Amino acid sequence: VAIKFVAMTKKLRILNALRDPKVGFALTSIQYDALSSSGLIARLVAMQRPALATSICGYLSLDKSILAFAKASRASALVASSKSLSDAEAAEAAIKILNEDLAGGSAESPSSGKGRYATVALAAFRAGRVGVATRLLRLEKSVTDKVPALIAIGNFSEAAREAVKARDNDMLFLSIMEYEKACMSSTGDTTKGNQKFIQGIVTSFPKEAFDLLRTFYQKGNDAKRLRDFLLRGQKFLDAGFSVAKVGLSVANNQESTSAMQDASQIFALGKDNAFHKTCTDDYMALLQDQDRLRSAFNSSDIAPKSSSVTDTLISMIHFVAQDQSQANKVFRQVDVLAKKYRVPEKRLWHIKVKALSESQQWRFLHNLAERKSPIGYKAFAIAAINGKQPFGEIVRYIEKVSNAEDRYDLFCLAEFWKRALQEAMRLEDPRRAEYVKSKM
């Protein structure tokens, strides 16, 4: 009975407060019950009676979320109407309202009531109190409320920094995209808007925003925007790589050459990119040489498009197997191309041995072995063995090998066991000799 009496007394007091002429919200007991306490608070806030709503929340000891809503509405009304107060005074008054305890207990923690500082800050911003909004947002702990509020007041870079602190890439990306929309709408010109956007990301936003946007452009295959973005950020090496990648992927020779020239010019902008520029220039020259060779020999098999220097040289030697009448001309071009692209002599010889053996041009391999070889003759012997050449030809190459142990290994590889036994005896190695005898 006592509990019912207290509840009825509270209801009467609230109904009387609502009937006050200054409020003008007359309700019957049945209407009050149907509306519910939370509905009543929402209605009072909509009627711009946040102070009464806050008082009723405390009187009825309503849920903290409802109380926080009422307090935020009251604080919002205060900052919107207190034109005579300075920004610091208005912010202090709003903070006091948000933190006061209406039930007589200890004051609430500034971190409780998720999003309430952001709510009041937005109200302050709409009222033209930007300074108040900024001060209140410093106290907001909820990233999901703080970042959108910072975006709403136009502080995009700070929103991005808060997202980075919280390690929330979704909020960081939201900050970037909303900033892009703002830049585009502020200029009315797509080109100028994009320039303003990129400049802002580079100069005002945290590094994480730059990296995230770069990844976005890379995955979206937006080559031009990625190029412009990296150039604005003075990432010349990355910009050059992105353009060179496009040049390597397009089928049209003219477009490929144009892209590679652009990449070379971009590499030249960085003082530490000399190597990359040289490689790019060499590659462009190689593309031109490949076109020239295909035209000169009237064959698409020679110097395949976009092949490396090594593959180009190999393809040229393979071509001789199809048309031996042009052998001398092709071999001269091989030497010219190798010299032009600074192919080391030993590497060139290995290329020749490999290409001649693969294309079964044993006569030319035989002629090559007549010259003094900078790589020795082991590679010749292995090529002949793998190519199943006659006994005499294989032995000819093996006998040119100066190292006795290598000769022994090559005779074993060719399964010439008698000759292998002779080499083992010369080495005075009983273990090797026993091994060969076991194979005979």
C-alpha positions as CSV (number, residue, x, y, z in Angstrom):
1,V,0.0,0.0,0.0
2,A,2.8,2.4,0.9
3,I,4.6,1.8,-2.4
4,K,1.4,2.4,-4.3
5,F,0.8,5.6,-2.3
6,V,4.3,6.9,-3.1
7,A,3.9,6.0,-6.8
8,M,0.6,7.8,-7.0
9,T,2.0,10.9,-5.2
10,K,4.9,11.1,-7.7
11,K,2.4,10.8,-10.6
12,L,0.3,13.6,-9.2
13,R,3.3,15.8,-8.8
14,I,4.4,15.2,-12.3
15,L,0.9,15.7,-13.8
16,N,0.6,19.0,-11.9
17,A,4.0,20.1,-13.2
18,L,2.8,19.3,-16.7
19,R,-0.4,21.2,-16.3
20,D,1.5,24.4,-15.3
21,P,0.5,27.1,-17.8
22,K,4.2,27.6,-18.7
23,V,4.3,24.0,-19.9
24,G,0.7,23.4,-21.1
25,F,0.9,19.7,-21.3
26,A,-2.2,18.4,-19.6
27,L,-2.5,14.6,-19.2
28,T,-4.9,12.3,-17.5
29,S,-3.6,9.4,-15.4
30,I,-4.5,6.9,-18.1
31,Q,-2.7,9.0,-20.8
32,Y,0.3,9.3,-18.6
33,D,0.5,5.5,-18.1
34,A,0.0,4.9,-21.9
35,L,2.8,7.4,-22.7
36,S,5.3,5.8,-20.3
37,S,8.1,7.7,-18.6
38,S,10.5,7.5,-21.5
39,G,7.9,8.7,-23.9
40,L,7.1,11.6,-21.6
41,I,10.8,12.6,-21.6
42,A,11.0,12.5,-25.4
43,R,7.8,14.5,-25.7
44,L,9.1,17.2,-23.3
45,V,12.4,17.4,-25.2
46,A,10.4,17.8,-28.4
47,M,8.4,20.6,-26.8
48,Q,11.7,22.3,-25.9
49,R,11.3,21.7,-22.2
50,P,14.6,19.9,-21.5
51,A,15.0,21.3,-18.0
52,L,11.7,19.8,-16.9
53,A,12.6,16.6,-18.6
54,T,15.9,16.4,-16.7
55,S,14.1,17.2,-13.4
56,I,11.6,14.4,-14.0
57,C,14.4,11.9,-14.9
58,G,16.0,12.6,-11.5
59,Y,12.7,12.6,-9.6
60,L,11.7,9.2,-11.0
61,S,15.3,7.8,-11.0
62,L,15.0,6.8,-14.6
63,D,17.6,4.8,-16.6
64,K,20.9,6.6,-17.0
65,S,20.5,6.5,-20.8
66,I,17.2,8.4,-20.6
67,L,18.8,10.8,-18.1
68,A,21.8,11.4,-20.4
69,F,19.4,12.1,-23.3
70,A,17.5,14.7,-21.2
71,K,20.7,16.3,-19.9
72,A,22.2,16.5,-23.4
73,S,19.0,18.2,-24.6
74,R,19.1,20.7,-21.8
75,A,22.8,21.4,-22.4
76,S,22.1,21.8,-26.1
77,A,19.4,24.3,-25.4
78,L,21.7,26.2,-23.1
79,V,24.6,26.6,-25.5
80,A,22.2,27.6,-28.3
81,S,20.6,30.3,-26.2
82,S,23.5,31.7,-24.2
83,K,24.8,34.2,-26.7
84,S,26.0,36.5,-23.8
85,L,28.4,33.8,-22.5
86,S,31.9,33.3,-23.9
87,D,32.8,30.0,-25.5
88,A,34.7,28.9,-22.4
89,E,31.8,29.9,-20.1
90,A,29.1,28.2,-22.3
91,A,31.2,25.0,-22.6
92,E,31.7,25.0,-18.8
93,A,28.0,25.4,-18.2
94,A,27.1,22.6,-20.6
95,I,29.7,20.3,-19.0
96,K,28.2,21.1,-15.5
97,I,24.7,20.1,-16.7
98,L,26.0,16.9,-18.3
99,N,27.9,15.8,-15.1
100,E,25.5,16.9,-12.4
101,D,23.8,14.3,-10.3
102,L,20.1,14.9,-9.7
103,A,19.5,12.1,-7.2
104,G,21.9,13.6,-4.7
105,G,24.6,11.0,-5.2
106,S,28.1,11.6,-6.5
107,A,28.6,13.3,-9.8
108,E,28.7,11.1,-12.9
109,S,32.1,10.4,-14.5
110,P,32.8,12.6,-17.6
111,S,33.2,9.4,-19.6
112,S,29.8,8.0,-18.8
113,G,26.8,8.7,-21.1
114,K,28.1,7.6,-24.5
115,G,27.9,10.3,-27.2
116,R,26.4,13.1,-25.0
117,Y,29.3,15.5,-25.5
118,A,29.1,14.9,-29.3
119,T,25.3,15.6,-29.2
120,V,25.7,18.9,-27.4
121,A,28.7,19.8,-29.6
122,L,26.6,19.4,-32.7
123,A,23.9,21.6,-31.2
124,A,26.5,24.2,-30.4
125,F,27.9,24.1,-34.0
126,R,24.4,24.5,-35.5
127,A,24.0,27.6,-33.2
128,G,27.2,29.0,-34.6
129,R,29.2,28.3,-31.4
130,V,32.2,26.5,-33.1
131,G,34.5,27.2,-30.1
132,V,32.0,25.5,-27.7
133,A,31.7,22.5,-30.0
134,T,35.4,22.1,-30.2
135,R,35.8,22.2,-26.4
136,L,33.0,19.7,-25.8
137,L,34.3,17.2,-28.4
138,R,37.6,17.1,-26.6
139,L,35.8,15.3,-23.7
140,E,34.0,12.8,-25.9
141,K,35.4,9.3,-25.5
142,S,33.2,7.4,-27.9
143,V,35.0,7.3,-31.3
144,T,31.8,6.2,-33.1
145,D,30.2,9.5,-31.9
146,K,33.2,11.7,-31.9
147,V,34.4,11.1,-35.4
148,P,31.0,11.7,-37.1
149,A,30.6,14.9,-35.0
150,L,34.0,16.2,-36.0
151,I,33.1,15.5,-39.6
152,A,29.8,17.3,-39.2
153,I,31.6,20.4,-38.0
154,G,34.1,20.2,-40.9
155,N,37.1,19.2,-38.8
156,F,38.0,16.3,-41.1
157,S,41.7,16.0,-40.3
158,E,41.0,15.8,-36.5
159,A,38.4,13.2,-37.2
160,A,41.0,11.2,-39.0
161,R,43.5,11.5,-36.2
162,E,40.9,10.3,-33.7
163,A,40.1,7.3,-35.9
164,V,43.8,6.5,-36.0
165,K,44.1,6.7,-32.3
166,A,41.3,4.2,-32.0
167,R,42.8,2.1,-34.7
168,D,39.4,2.2,-36.5
169,N,40.0,2.0,-40.3
170,D,36.3,2.2,-41.0
171,M,36.1,5.6,-39.3
172,L,39.3,6.7,-40.9
173,F,38.0,5.9,-44.3
174,L,34.7,7.6,-43.5
175,S,36.7,10.8,-42.6
176,I,38.6,10.6,-45.9
177,M,35.5,10.1,-48.1
178,E,33.5,12.8,-46.4
179,Y,36.4,15.2,-46.8
180,E,36.5,14.3,-50.5
181,K,32.8,15.1,-50.8
182,A,33.3,18.4,-49.1
183,C,36.2,19.4,-51.4
184,M,34.2,18.5,-54.5
185,S,31.1,20.4,-53.4
186,S,33.1,23.5,-52.3
187,T,34.8,24.2,-55.6
188,G,32.2,23.1,-58.1
189,D,35.0,21.9,-60.4
190,T,36.1,18.3,-60.3
191,T,39.7,19.0,-61.1
192,K,40.1,21.7,-58.6
193,G,38.2,19.7,-56.0
194,N,40.4,16.7,-56.5
195,Q,43.6,18.9,-56.2
196,K,42.3,20.4,-53.0
197,F,41.4,17.0,-51.6
198,I,44.8,15.4,-52.4
199,Q,46.6,18.5,-51.0
200,G,44.7,18.3,-47.8
201,I,45.3,14.6,-47.3
202,V,49.1,15.1,-47.9
203,T,49.5,18.2,-45.7
204,S,46.8,17.9,-43.0
205,F,45.9,14.3,-42.4
206,P,47.9,11.7,-40.5
207,K,50.2,9.4,-42.4
208,E,47.8,6.5,-41.9
209,A,45.2,8.3,-44.0
210,F,47.7,8.7,-46.8
211,D,48.5,5.0,-46.7
212,L,44.9,3.9,-46.6
213,L,43.9,6.0,-49.6
214,R,46.9,4.7,-51.5
215,T,45.8,1.2,-50.9
216,F,42.3,2.1,-52.0
217,Y,43.5,3.5,-55.3
218,Q,45.7,0.5,-55.9
219,K,43.0,-2.0,-55.4
220,G,40.6,0.1,-57.4
221,N,43.0,0.2,-60.4
222,D,42.7,4.0,-60.6
223,A,46.1,4.5,-62.1
224,K,45.8,8.2,-62.9
225,R,44.5,9.2,-59.4
226,L,47.1,7.0,-57.8
227,R,49.9,8.7,-59.9
228,D,48.7,12.2,-59.0
229,F,48.2,11.3,-55.4
230,L,51.7,9.8,-55.0
231,L,53.3,12.7,-56.8
232,R,51.6,15.2,-54.6
233,G,52.9,13.3,-51.6
234,Q,56.4,13.3,-53.2
235,K,56.5,9.5,-53.2
236,F,58.3,9.6,-56.5
237,L,59.6,6.0,-56.4
238,D,56.1,4.6,-55.7
239,A,54.6,6.9,-58.3
240,G,57.1,5.7,-60.9
241,F,56.4,2.1,-60.1
242,S,52.7,2.6,-60.4
243,V,53.1,4.1,-63.9
244,A,55.6,1.6,-65.0
245,K,53.3,-1.2,-64.0
246,V,50.6,0.3,-66.3
247,G,53.2,0.5,-69.1
248,L,54.0,-3.2,-68.7
249,S,50.4,-4.3,-68.7
250,V,49.1,-2.5,-71.8
251,A,49.2,-4.3,-75.2
252,N,49.5,-1.2,-77.4
253,N,53.2,-0.4,-78.0
254,Q,52.6,3.3,-78.2
255,E,50.7,3.4,-74.9
256,S,53.3,1.2,-73.3
257,T,56.2,3.5,-74.4
258,S,54.3,6.6,-73.4
259,A,53.7,5.2,-69.9
260,M,57.4,4.1,-69.5
261,Q,58.6,7.6,-70.6
262,D,56.3,9.1,-67.9
263,A,57.7,6.6,-65.3
264,S,61.3,7.6,-66.3
265,Q,60.5,11.3,-65.8
266,I,58.9,10.6,-62.4
267,F,61.9,8.6,-61.3
268,A,64.1,11.6,-62.3
269,L,62.2,13.8,-59.7
270,G,63.7,11.8,-56.8
271,K,67.4,12.2,-56.0
272,D,67.8,8.5,-55.0
273,N,66.0,7.0,-58.0
274,A,68.9,7.1,-60.5
275,F,69.0,3.3,-60.7
276,H,65.3,3.0,-61.4
277,K,65.4,5.7,-64.1
278,T,68.3,3.9,-65.8
279,C,66.5,0.6,-65.7
280,T,63.4,2.2,-67.2
281,D,65.3,4.0,-69.9
282,D,67.1,0.7,-70.8
283,Y,63.7,-1.1,-70.9
284,M,62.3,1.5,-73.3
285,A,65.4,1.1,-75.5
286,L,65.0,-2.7,-75.4
287,L,61.4,-2.4,-76.5
288,Q,62.5,-0.4,-79.5
289,D,65.3,-2.8,-80.3
290,Q,62.9,-5.7,-80.1
291,D,60.6,-4.0,-82.6
292,R,63.6,-3.4,-84.9
293,L,64.7,-7.0,-84.7
294,R,61.3,-8.4,-85.5
295,S,61.1,-6.1,-88.5
296,A,64.7,-6.8,-89.6
297,F,64.2,-10.6,-89.5
298,N,60.5,-10.5,-90.4
299,S,59.6,-12.9,-87.6
300,S,57.5,-12.6,-84.4
301,D,59.4,-15.4,-82.8
302,I,62.5,-13.3,-82.5
303,A,62.7,-10.9,-79.5
304,P,59.2,-11.5,-78.0
305,K,57.5,-8.3,-76.8
306,S,58.3,-7.3,-73.2
307,S,60.8,-10.1,-72.8
308,S,63.9,-9.5,-70.8
309,V,67.4,-9.0,-72.3
310,T,68.3,-12.6,-71.5
311,D,65.1,-14.0,-73.1
312,T,65.6,-11.7,-76.1
313,L,69.1,-13.1,-76.6
314,I,67.9,-16.7,-76.2
315,S,65.1,-16.1,-78.7
316,M,67.5,-14.7,-81.2
317,I,69.8,-17.8,-81.0
318,H,66.7,-20.1,-81.2
319,F,65.7,-18.3,-84.4
320,V,68.9,-19.4,-86.1
321,A,67.6,-23.0,-85.9
322,Q,64.7,-21.9,-88.2
323,D,66.8,-20.0,-90.7
324,Q,70.5,-20.8,-90.6
325,S,71.2,-18.6,-93.6
326,Q,71.0,-15.6,-91.3
327,A,73.2,-17.2,-88.6
328,N,76.1,-14.7,-88.9
329,K,73.8,-11.7,-88.9
330,V,71.9,-12.9,-85.9
331,F,75.0,-13.8,-83.9
332,R,76.4,-10.3,-84.6
333,Q,73.2,-8.7,-83.4
334,V,73.4,-10.9,-80.2
335,D,76.9,-9.5,-79.4
336,V,75.8,-6.0,-80.2
337,L,72.7,-6.2,-78.0
338,A,74.7,-7.8,-75.2
339,K,77.3,-5.1,-75.3
340,K,74.6,-2.3,-75.4
341,Y,72.8,-3.6,-72.3
342,R,76.0,-4.4,-70.4
343,V,75.5,-8.2,-70.2
344,P,78.6,-9.6,-68.5
345,E,80.8,-11.8,-70.7
346,K,80.4,-14.9,-68.6
347,R,76.7,-14.5,-68.5
348,L,76.6,-14.1,-72.3
349,W,78.5,-17.3,-72.8
350,H,76.2,-19.2,-70.5
351,I,73.2,-17.8,-72.5
352,K,74.8,-19.0,-75.8
353,V,75.5,-22.5,-74.5
354,K,72.0,-22.8,-73.1
355,A,70.3,-21.5,-76.2
356,L,72.4,-23.5,-78.7
357,S,71.9,-26.8,-76.8
358,E,68.1,-26.2,-76.3
359,S,67.7,-25.6,-80.0
360,Q,69.9,-28.5,-81.0
361,Q,72.4,-26.4,-82.8
362,W,75.4,-28.6,-82.0
363,R,77.5,-27.4,-84.9
364,F,77.5,-23.8,-83.6
365,L,78.1,-25.1,-80.1
366,H,81.1,-27.0,-81.4
367,N,82.4,-23.8,-83.1
368,L,81.9,-21.8,-80.0
369,A,84.0,-24.2,-78.0
370,E,86.9,-23.6,-80.4
371,R,87.3,-20.2,-78.9
372,K,88.8,-19.5,-75.5
373,S,85.9,-19.8,-73.0
374,P,85.7,-17.4,-70.0
375,I,83.3,-20.0,-68.3
376,G,85.5,-23.0,-69.0
377,Y,84.1,-26.1,-70.8
378,K,82.1,-27.8,-68.1
379,A,78.9,-26.2,-69.2
380,F,79.6,-27.4,-72.8
381,A,80.1,-30.9,-71.6
382,I,76.9,-31.0,-69.5
383,A,74.9,-29.6,-72.4
384,A,76.3,-32.3,-74.7
385,I,75.6,-35.0,-72.2
386,N,72.0,-33.8,-71.6
387,G,71.6,-33.6,-75.4
388,K,72.8,-37.2,-75.8
389,Q,75.5,-36.3,-78.2
390,P,78.0,-38.8,-79.6
391,F,80.8,-40.2,-77.4
392,G,83.5,-38.4,-79.3
393,E,81.8,-35.0,-79.0
394,I,81.2,-35.3,-75.3
395,V,84.7,-36.5,-74.6
396,R,86.1,-33.6,-76.6
397,Y,84.4,-31.1,-74.3
398,I,85.3,-33.0,-71.1
399,E,89.0,-33.2,-72.1
400,K,89.0,-29.4,-72.3
401,V,88.0,-29.2,-68.6
402,S,91.1,-28.4,-66.6
403,N,90.0,-29.6,-63.2
404,A,90.5,-33.4,-62.8
405,E,87.7,-33.8,-60.2
406,D,85.3,-32.1,-62.6
407,R,86.4,-34.4,-65.4
408,Y,85.8,-37.4,-63.2
409,D,82.3,-36.1,-62.3
410,L,81.5,-35.4,-65.9
411,F,82.6,-38.9,-67.1
412,C,80.4,-40.4,-64.3
413,L,77.5,-38.2,-65.4
414,A,77.9,-39.4,-69.0
415,E,78.3,-43.0,-67.7
416,F,81.6,-43.3,-69.4
417,W,82.9,-45.6,-66.7
418,K,86.3,-46.6,-68.2
419,R,87.3,-43.0,-68.7
420,A,85.9,-42.2,-65.2
421,L,88.1,-45.0,-63.8
422,Q,91.2,-43.5,-65.5
423,E,90.5,-40.1,-63.9
424,A,90.0,-41.8,-60.5
425,M,93.4,-43.5,-60.9
426,R,95.0,-40.1,-61.9
427,L,93.5,-38.7,-58.7
428,E,94.8,-41.6,-56.7
429,D,91.4,-41.9,-55.1
430,P,90.6,-45.5,-54.1
431,R,87.1,-44.5,-53.0
432,R,86.2,-43.1,-56.4
433,A,87.9,-46.0,-58.2
434,E,85.8,-48.5,-56.1
435,Y,82.6,-46.6,-56.9
436,V,83.3,-46.7,-60.7
437,K,84.2,-50.4,-60.6
438,S,80.8,-51.1,-58.9
439,K,79.1,-49.5,-61.9
440,M,81.1,-51.3,-64.6
